């Protein structure tokens, strides 16, 4: 009977949030590698490490309808993002090369079914950020 149809629409939402996340990326110094200072003297090898600190929220939403229409949305919100270059693999707060900033990125993939039976597809991207400040300082 027509009154007992089962809906084939579906929705899915996924969210991940990181508070005060820090990532250290780099390579340990090799004892077989040496570097020279400005005077040409051999110096002890040092680690080269980039530290990234941020709060981030990632949300993915998918909506699909029985008529093949629907949308997929990815929203990434970054807050208090900063980065610094260091010479060791220890978490610290020093002078950042990128001052803390906030940004939002959103991507929407939309499909719509027309009355003629064809499918219309659109994509929309947006990036919102007020300002980013970078500084370059000489490496010791």
Secondary structure, DSSP 8 states (H G I E B T S, - for coil): -GGG-----EEEEEEEEEEEEEEEEEE---TT--EE-TTS-EE----EEEEEEEEEEEEEEEEE-TTS-EEEEEEEEEEEEEEEEESSSS------SEEEEEEEEEEEEEEEE-TTS-EEEEEEEEEEES---B------
